[in-house]
Amino acid sequence: MTRMTMQAADDLCGGRLLLVHEGGYSEAHIPFCGHAVIATLARSDIVAPVPLQVRLDFQQPNPELTALPA
């Protein structure tokens, strides 16, 4: 999404871009999302591994849940 926003800024307003972070939804995960945005803005390939990724994945709906009829 950051890359798409950067491209739109390049196309529409000479690359000028303003980003605002309105808050965090997961104090365990939001710092890594912020890092990903900043890394993209800096055109950096440095990736910060998320130490709690297994826990975060566990909190997402699994295939058994999503297969249930609505």
Secondary structure, DSSP 8 states (H G I E B T S, - for coil): -HHHHHHHHHHHHTT---------S-TTTHHHHHHHHHHHHTT-------TTHHHHHHTS--HHHHTS--
